């Protein structure tokens, strides 16, 4: 199996559903809020997360926020972090993971 996967599991919403629920997602996850989520996809640029309590959300933790020398979390890993911003054009919540923040400090 390839190390990188797209978030295609059944519990991940289709793009149309994510688009329709974007206003509610952004309201539920304001910048600075704390999240817990499951890694549902991995790409060389970061990991996609399904956020607990906000099933319509698609979150992305990009490697630009990851310290050098760290690895991306594995598929299925439970992670915690903080909402950095909303990428309205792609309807994603951008997140910085706690494990990355701790490694920087």
RABELKA-V322296 format. One record per helix or strand. SS is the DSSP state (a for helix, b for strand). FROM is the first residue (numbers start at 1). TO is the last residue. If there is no record, write none. Layout:
BEGIN
SS_FROM_TO / SS_FROM_TO
END
This chain:
BEGIN
b_5_5 / a_15_20 / a_22_28 / b_34_43 / b_46_51 / b_54_62 / a_63_65 / b_78_87 / b_92_97 / a_98_104
END
